[in-house]
Amino acid sequence: MLRRGVALGLLFGINLALISTTEVQARCRDARKTCNYAVLCMTVNWSHRPGIRQGAATGVGQQVWGELAGCERSGLEVPSDNWPTYKRSFESVSRGCTDFEYVQIGKAALLVLDGNGGACNQFPE
């Protein structure tokens, strides 16, 4: 009986390790461009800034995402490398971002607006 309990415990532990590995591997498609989009969003439309600030301060990534998605719904598009000939949607740039990453993106974008111009460069390309 003890062996069966140990075997089940090991099997359960391996399953948890596999699940947590896949969670860690999922990452934001382009956090730097998402951060730059957040700066652009708050510069063009000041009404989204309090929501992004509140989401970043309280750690609610869905609130940051909602404000950025609101910018896109109002017509603001993500500039691409060869902008203005091709524009990308916010959804395609921010695909795969977790709540924690949205909080970090919101904090970095607020730092850019507060004078730290290189805050979005902390994210990998």
CNS distance restraints for C-alpha pairs under 8 A (distance, minus, plus):
assign (resid   1 and name CA) (resid   5 and name CA) 6.34 0.50 0.50
assign (resid   2 and name CA) (resid   6 and name CA) 6.21 0.50 0.50
assign (resid   3 and name CA) (resid   7 and name CA) 6.05 0.50 0.50
assign (resid   4 and name CA) (resid   8 and name CA) 6.09 0.50 0.50
assign (resid   5 and name CA) (resid   9 and name CA) 6.03 0.50 0.50
assign (resid   6 and name CA) (resid  10 and name CA) 6.13 0.50 0.50
assign (resid   7 and name CA) (resid  11 and name CA) 6.11 0.50 0.50
assign (resid   8 and name CA) (resid  12 and name CA) 5.99 0.50 0.50
assign (resid   9 and name CA) (resid  13 and name CA) 6.04 0.50 0.50
assign (resid  10 and name CA) (resid  14 and name CA) 6.11 0.50 0.50
assign (resid  11 and name CA) (resid  15 and name CA) 6.28 0.50 0.50
assign (resid  12 and name CA) (resid  16 and name CA) 6.31 0.50 0.50
assign (resid  13 and name CA) (resid  17 and name CA) 6.19 0.50 0.50
assign (resid  14 and name CA) (resid  18 and name CA) 6.22 0.50 0.50
assign (resid  15 and name CA) (resid  19 and name CA) 6.21 0.50 0.50
assign (resid  16 and name CA) (resid  20 and name CA) 6.07 0.50 0.50
assign (resid  17 and name CA) (resid  21 and name CA) 6.06 0.50 0.50
assign (resid  18 and name CA) (resid  22 and name CA) 6.42 0.50 0.50
assign (resid  19 and name CA) (resid  23 and name CA) 6.41 0.50 0.50
assign (resid  20 and name CA) (resid  24 and name CA) 6.26 0.50 0.50
assign (resid  21 and name CA) (resid  25 and name CA) 6.24 0.50 0.50
assign (resid  22 and name CA) (resid  26 and name CA) 6.40 0.50 0.50
assign (resid  26 and name CA) (resid  96 and name CA) 6.38 0.50 0.50
assign (resid  26 and name CA) (resid  97 and name CA) 7.90 0.50 0.50
assign (resid  27 and name CA) (resid  96 and name CA) 5.47 0.50 0.50
assign (resid  27 and name CA) (resid  97 and name CA) 5.76 0.50 0.50
assign (resid  27 and name CA) (resid  98 and name CA) 7.17 0.50 0.50
assign (resid  28 and name CA) (resid  94 and name CA) 6.14 0.50 0.50
assign (resid  28 and name CA) (resid  95 and name CA) 6.08 0.50 0.50
assign (resid  28 and name CA) (resid  96 and name CA) 4.57 0.50 0.50
assign (resid  28 and name CA) (resid  97 and name CA) 3.94 0.50 0.50
assign (resid  28 and name CA) (resid  98 and name CA) 7.00 0.50 0.50
assign (resid  28 and name CA) (resid 101 and name CA) 7.31 0.50 0.50
assign (resid  29 and name CA) (resid  93 and name CA) 6.11 0.50 0.50
assign (resid  29 and name CA) (resid  94 and name CA) 5.79 0.50 0.50
assign (resid  29 and name CA) (resid  95 and name CA) 5.49 0.50 0.50
assign (resid  29 and name CA) (resid  96 and name CA) 5.91 0.50 0.50
assign (resid  29 and name CA) (resid  97 and name CA) 6.93 0.50 0.50
assign (resid  30 and name CA) (resid  34 and name CA) 6.29 0.50 0.50
assign (resid  30 and name CA) (resid  93 and name CA) 5.64 0.50 0.50
assign (resid  30 and name CA) (resid  94 and name CA) 6.12 0.50 0.50
assign (resid  30 and name CA) (resid  95 and name CA) 7.90 0.50 0.50
assign (resid  30 and name CA) (resid 124 and name CA) 7.64 0.50 0.50
assign (resid  30 and name CA) (resid 125 and name CA) 6.28 0.50 0.50
assign (resid  31 and name CA) (resid  35 and name CA) 6.02 0.50 0.50
assign (resid  31 and name CA) (resid  93 and name CA) 7.79 0.50 0.50
assign (resid  31 and name CA) (resid  94 and name CA) 6.73 0.50 0.50
assign (resid  31 and name CA) (resid  97 and name CA) 7.66 0.50 0.50
assign (resid  31 and name CA) (resid 101 and name CA) 7.78 0.50 0.50
assign (resid  31 and name CA) (resid 105 and name CA) 7.02 0.50 0.50
assign (resid  31 and name CA) (resid 123 and name CA) 5.94 0.50 0.50
assign (resid  31 and name CA) (resid 124 and name CA) 7.08 0.50 0.50
assign (resid  31 and name CA) (resid 125 and name CA) 7.38 0.50 0.50
assign (resid  32 and name CA) (resid  36 and name CA) 6.25 0.50 0.50
assign (resid  32 and name CA) (resid 120 and name CA) 5.66 0.50 0.50
assign (resid  32 and name CA) (resid 121 and name CA) 6.42 0.50 0.50
assign (resid  32 and name CA) (resid 122 and name CA) 7.71 0.50 0.50
assign (resid  32 and name CA) (resid 123 and name CA) 5.22 0.50 0.50
assign (resid  32 and name CA) (resid 124 and name CA) 6.58 0.50 0.50
assign (resid  32 and name CA) (resid 125 and name CA) 6.23 0.50 0.50
assign (resid  33 and name CA) (resid  37 and name CA) 5.99 0.50 0.50
assign (resid  33 and name CA) (resid  78 and name CA) 7.83 0.50 0.50
assign (resid  33 and name CA) (resid  93 and name CA) 6.92 0.50 0.50
assign (resid  34 and name CA) (resid  38 and name CA) 6.18 0.50 0.50
assign (resid  34 and name CA) (resid  90 and name CA) 7.42 0.50 0.50
assign (resid  34 and name CA) (resid  93 and name CA) 6.38 0.50 0.50
assign (resid  34 and name CA) (resid  94 and name CA) 5.91 0.50 0.50
assign (resid  34 and name CA) (resid 105 and name CA) 7.22 0.50 0.50
assign (resid  35 and name CA) (resid  39 and name CA) 6.38 0.50 0.50
assign (resid  35 and name CA) (resid 105 and name CA) 5.20 0.50 0.50
assign (resid  35 and name CA) (resid 106 and name CA) 7.06 0.50 0.50
assign (resid  35 and name CA) (resid 108 and name CA) 6.94 0.50 0.50
assign (resid  35 and name CA) (resid 109 and name CA) 5.66 0.50 0.50
assign (resid  35 and name CA) (resid 120 and name CA) 5.72 0.50 0.50
assign (resid  36 and name CA) (resid  40 and name CA) 6.22 0.50 0.50
assign (resid  36 and name CA) (resid 109 and name CA) 7.00 0.50 0.50
assign (resid  36 and name CA) (resid 120 and name CA) 6.61 0.50 0.50
assign (resid  37 and name CA) (resid  41 and name CA) 5.91 0.50 0.50
assign (resid  37 and name CA) (resid  68 and name CA) 7.99 0.50 0.50
assign (resid  37 and name CA) (resid  78 and name CA) 6.03 0.50 0.50
assign (resid  37 and name CA) (resid  79 and name CA) 7.96 0.50 0.50
assign (resid  37 and name CA) (resid  90 and name CA) 7.93 0.50 0.50
assign (resid  38 and name CA) (resid  42 and name CA) 6.17 0.50 0.50
assign (resid  38 and name CA) (resid  68 and name CA) 6.42 0.50 0.50
assign (resid  38 and name CA) (resid 105 and name CA) 7.72 0.50 0.50
assign (resid  38 and name CA) (resid 106 and name CA) 7.03 0.50 0.50
assign (resid  38 and name CA) (resid 109 and name CA) 5.97 0.50 0.50
assign (resid  39 and name CA) (resid  43 and name CA) 6.07 0.50 0.50
assign (resid  39 and name CA) (resid 109 and name CA) 5.18 0.50 0.50
assign (resid  39 and name CA) (resid 110 and name CA) 7.30 0.50 0.50
assign (resid  39 and name CA) (resid 112 and name CA) 7.09 0.50 0.50
assign (resid  39 and name CA) (resid 113 and name CA) 6.90 0.50 0.50
assign (resid  40 and name CA) (resid  44 and name CA) 6.00 0.50 0.50
assign (resid  41 and name CA) (resid  45 and name CA) 5.82 0.50 0.50
assign (resid  41 and name CA) (resid  46 and name CA) 7.76 0.50 0.50
assign (resid  41 and name CA) (resid  48 and name CA) 7.34 0.50 0.50
assign (resid  41 and name CA) (resid  68 and name CA) 6.92 0.50 0.50
assign (resid  41 and name CA) (resid  71 and name CA) 5.98 0.50 0.50
assign (resid  41 and name CA) (resid  76 and name CA) 7.29 0.50 0.50
assign (resid  42 and name CA) (resid  46 and name CA) 5.16 0.50 0.50
assign (resid  42 and name CA) (resid  47 and name CA) 7.51 0.50 0.50
assign (resid  42 and name CA) (resid  48 and name CA) 5.96 0.50 0.50
assign (resid  42 and name CA) (resid  49 and name CA) 5.24 0.50 0.50
assign (resid  45 and name CA) (resid  49 and name CA) 7.78 0.50 0.50
assign (resid  45 and name CA) (resid  71 and name CA) 7.56 0.50 0.50
assign (resid  47 and name CA) (resid  51 and name CA) 7.95 0.50 0.50
assign (resid  48 and name CA) (resid  52 and name CA) 6.33 0.50 0.50
assign (resid  48 and name CA) (resid  67 and name CA) 5.73 0.50 0.50
assign (resid  48 and name CA) (resid  68 and name CA) 7.69 0.50 0.50
assign (resid  48 and name CA) (resid  70 and name CA) 7.96 0.50 0.50
assign (resid  48 and name CA) (resid  71 and name CA) 7.60 0.50 0.50
assign (resid  49 and name CA) (resid  53 and name CA) 6.01 0.50 0.50
assign (resid  50 and name CA) (resid  54 and name CA) 6.00 0.50 0.50
assign (resid  51 and name CA) (resid  55 and name CA) 6.07 0.50 0.50
assign (resid  51 and name CA) (resid  63 and name CA) 6.82 0.50 0.50
assign (resid  51 and name CA) (resid  64 and name CA) 6.84 0.50 0.50
assign (resid  51 and name CA) (resid  67 and name CA) 6.43 0.50 0.50
assign (resid  52 and name CA) (resid  56 and name CA) 6.05 0.50 0.50
assign (resid  52 and name CA) (resid  63 and name CA) 6.79 0.50 0.50
assign (resid  52 and name CA) (resid  64 and name CA) 4.81 0.50 0.50
assign (resid  52 and name CA) (resid  67 and name CA) 6.32 0.50 0.50
assign (resid  52 and name CA) (resid 106 and name CA) 6.06 0.50 0.50
assign (resid  53 and name CA) (resid  57 and name CA) 6.05 0.50 0.50
assign (resid  53 and name CA) (resid  64 and name CA) 7.98 0.50 0.50
assign (resid  53 and name CA) (resid 106 and name CA) 6.97 0.50 0.50
assign (resid  53 and name CA) (resid 107 and name CA) 7.43 0.50 0.50
assign (resid  53 and name CA) (resid 110 and name CA) 7.15 0.50 0.50
assign (resid  54 and name CA) (resid  58 and name CA) 6.06 0.50 0.50
assign (resid  55 and name CA) (resid  59 and name CA) 5.73 0.50 0.50
assign (resid  55 and name CA) (resid  60 and name CA) 4.73 0.50 0.50
assign (resid  55 and name CA) (resid  61 and name CA) 6.13 0.50 0.50
assign (resid  55 and name CA) (resid  62 and name CA) 7.58 0.50 0.50
assign (resid  55 and name CA) (resid  63 and name CA) 5.16 0.50 0.50
assign (resid  55 and name CA) (resid  64 and name CA) 5.33 0.50 0.50
assign (resid  55 and name CA) (resid 103 and name CA) 6.80 0.50 0.50
assign (resid  55 and name CA) (resid 106 and name CA) 7.65 0.50 0.50
assign (resid  56 and name CA) (resid  60 and name CA) 6.45 0.50 0.50
assign (resid  56 and name CA) (resid  61 and name CA) 7.00 0.50 0.50
assign (resid  56 and name CA) (resid  64 and name CA) 6.84 0.50 0.50
assign (resid  56 and name CA) (resid 102 and name CA) 7.87 0.50 0.50
assign (resid  56 and name CA) (resid 103 and name CA) 4.73 0.50 0.50
assign (resid  56 and name CA) (resid 104 and name CA) 7.12 0.50 0.50
assign (resid  56 and name CA) (resid 106 and name CA) 5.44 0.50 0.50
assign (resid  56 and name CA) (resid 107 and name CA) 5.62 0.50 0.50
assign (resid  57 and name CA) (resid 103 and name CA) 7.97 0.50 0.50
assign (resid  57 and name CA) (resid 107 and name CA) 7.79 0.50 0.50
assign (resid  59 and name CA) (resid 100 and name CA) 7.28 0.50 0.50
assign (resid  59 and name CA) (resid 103 and name CA) 5.79 0.50 0.50
assign (resid  60 and name CA) (resid  64 and name CA) 6.99 0.50 0.50
assign (resid  60 and name CA) (resid  99 and name CA) 6.78 0.50 0.50
assign (resid  60 and name CA) (resid 100 and name CA) 7.95 0.50 0.50
assign (resid  60 and name CA) (resid 103 and name CA) 6.62 0.50 0.50
assign (resid  61 and name CA) (resid  65 and name CA) 6.18 0.50 0.50
assign (resid  61 and name CA) (resid  98 and name CA) 7.47 0.50 0.50
assign (resid  61 and name CA) (resid  99 and name CA) 4.03 0.50 0.50
assign (resid  61 and name CA) (resid 100 and name CA) 6.06 0.50 0.50
assign (resid  61 and name CA) (resid 101 and name CA) 7.33 0.50 0.50
assign (resid  61 and name CA) (resid 102 and name CA) 4.85 0.50 0.50
assign (resid  61 and name CA) (resid 103 and name CA) 4.93 0.50 0.50
assign (resid  62 and name CA) (resid  66 and name CA) 5.97 0.50 0.50
assign (resid  62 and name CA) (resid  99 and name CA) 6.15 0.50 0.50
assign (resid  62 and name CA) (resid 102 and name CA) 7.52 0.50 0.50
assign (resid  63 and name CA) (resid  67 and name CA) 6.29 0.50 0.50
assign (resid  64 and name CA) (resid  68 and name CA) 6.34 0.50 0.50
assign (resid  64 and name CA) (resid 102 and name CA) 6.17 0.50 0.50
assign (resid  64 and name CA) (resid 103 and name CA) 6.75 0.50 0.50
assign (resid  64 and name CA) (resid 106 and name CA) 6.43 0.50 0.50
assign (resid  65 and name CA) (resid  69 and name CA) 6.01 0.50 0.50
assign (resid  65 and name CA) (resid 102 and name CA) 6.52 0.50 0.50
assign (resid  66 and name CA) (resid  70 and name CA) 6.05 0.50 0.50
assign (resid  67 and name CA) (resid  71 and name CA) 6.48 0.50 0.50
assign (resid  68 and name CA) (resid  72 and name CA) 6.63 0.50 0.50
assign (resid  68 and name CA) (resid  90 and name CA) 7.85 0.50 0.50
assign (resid  69 and name CA) (resid  73 and name CA) 6.26 0.50 0.50
assign (resid  69 and name CA) (resid  90 and name CA) 7.05 0.50 0.50
assign (resid  69 and name CA) (resid  91 and name CA) 7.92 0.50 0.50
assign (resid  70 and name CA) (resid  74 and name CA) 6.28 0.50 0.50
assign (resid  71 and name CA) (resid  75 and name CA) 6.70 0.50 0.50
assign (resid  71 and name CA) (resid  76 and name CA) 5.66 0.50 0.50
assign (resid  72 and name CA) (resid  76 and name CA) 4.77 0.50 0.50
assign (resid  72 and name CA) (resid  77 and name CA) 5.94 0.50 0.50
assign (resid  72 and name CA) (resid  89 and name CA) 7.55 0.50 0.50
assign (resid  72 and name CA) (resid  90 and name CA) 6.56 0.50 0.50
assign (resid  77 and name CA) (resid  87 and name CA) 6.34 0.50 0.50
assign (resid  77 and name CA) (resid  88 and name CA) 6.40 0.50 0.50
assign (resid  77 and name CA) (resid  89 and name CA) 5.83 0.50 0.50
assign (resid  77 and name CA) (resid  90 and name CA) 6.71 0.50 0.50
assign (resid  78 and name CA) (resid  87 and name CA) 5.89 0.50 0.50
assign (resid  78 and name CA) (resid  88 and name CA) 5.19 0.50 0.50
assign (resid  78 and name CA) (resid  89 and name CA) 5.84 0.50 0.50
assign (resid  78 and name CA) (resid  90 and name CA) 6.00 0.50 0.50
assign (resid  78 and name CA) (resid  93 and name CA) 7.93 0.50 0.50
assign (resid  79 and name CA) (resid  83 and name CA) 5.38 0.50 0.50
assign (resid  79 and name CA) (resid  84 and name CA) 6.84 0.50 0.50
assign (resid  79 and name CA) (resid  86 and name CA) 7.59 0.50 0.50
assign (resid  79 and name CA) (resid  87 and name CA) 5.33 0.50 0.50
assign (resid  79 and name CA) (resid  88 and name CA) 6.52 0.50 0.50
assign (resid  80 and name CA) (resid  84 and name CA) 7.47 0.50 0.50
assign (resid  80 and name CA) (resid  86 and name CA) 6.42 0.50 0.50
assign (resid  80 and name CA) (resid  87 and name CA) 5.58 0.50 0.50
assign (resid  80 and name CA) (resid  88 and name CA) 6.27 0.50 0.50
assign (resid  82 and name CA) (resid  86 and name CA) 6.41 0.50 0.50
assign (resid  83 and name CA) (resid  87 and name CA) 6.32 0.50 0.50
assign (resid  88 and name CA) (resid  92 and name CA) 6.78 0.50 0.50
assign (resid  88 and name CA) (resid  93 and name CA) 7.13 0.50 0.50
assign (resid  89 and name CA) (resid  93 and name CA) 6.61 0.50 0.50
assign (resid  90 and name CA) (resid  94 and name CA) 6.05 0.50 0.50
assign (resid  91 and name CA) (resid  95 and name CA) 5.85 0.50 0.50
assign (resid  97 and name CA) (resid 101 and name CA) 5.84 0.50 0.50
assign (resid  97 and name CA) (resid 102 and name CA) 6.62 0.50 0.50
assign (resid  98 and name CA) (resid 102 and name CA) 6.34 0.50 0.50
assign (resid  99 and name CA) (resid 103 and name CA) 6.31 0.50 0.50
assign (resid 100 and name CA) (resid 104 and name CA) 6.33 0.50 0.50
assign (resid 101 and name CA) (resid 105 and name CA) 6.00 0.50 0.50
assign (resid 102 and name CA) (resid 106 and name CA) 6.03 0.50 0.50
assign (resid 103 and name CA) (resid 107 and name CA) 6.21 0.50 0.50
assign (resid 104 and name CA) (resid 108 and name CA) 6.14 0.50 0.50
assign (resid 105 and name CA) (resid 109 and name CA) 6.07 0.50 0.50
assign (resid 105 and name CA) (resid 120 and name CA) 7.56 0.50 0.50
assign (resid 106 and name CA) (resid 110 and name CA) 6.21 0.50 0.50
assign (resid 107 and name CA) (resid 111 and name CA) 6.29 0.50 0.50
assign (resid 108 and name CA) (resid 112 and name CA) 6.36 0.50 0.50
assign (resid 108 and name CA) (resid 119 and name CA) 5.20 0.50 0.50
assign (resid 108 and name CA) (resid 120 and name CA) 5.70 0.50 0.50
assign (resid 109 and name CA) (resid 113 and name CA) 6.47 0.50 0.50
assign (resid 109 and name CA) (resid 119 and name CA) 7.02 0.50 0.50
assign (resid 109 and name CA) (resid 120 and name CA) 6.57 0.50 0.50
assign (resid 110 and name CA) (resid 114 and name CA) 6.17 0.50 0.50
assign (resid 111 and name CA) (resid 115 and name CA) 6.39 0.50 0.50
assign (resid 111 and name CA) (resid 116 and name CA) 5.39 0.50 0.50
assign (resid 111 and name CA) (resid 117 and name CA) 7.54 0.50 0.50
assign (resid 111 and name CA) (resid 119 and name CA) 6.24 0.50 0.50
assign (resid 112 and name CA) (resid 116 and name CA) 4.62 0.50 0.50
assign (resid 112 and name CA) (resid 117 and name CA) 4.73 0.50 0.50
assign (resid 112 and name CA) (resid 118 and name CA) 6.83 0.50 0.50
assign (resid 112 and name CA) (resid 119 and name CA) 5.78 0.50 0.50
assign (resid 112 and name CA) (resid 120 and name CA) 7.29 0.50 0.50
assign (resid 113 and name CA) (resid 117 and name CA) 7.60 0.50 0.50
assign (resid 118 and name CA) (resid 122 and name CA) 7.49 0.50 0.50
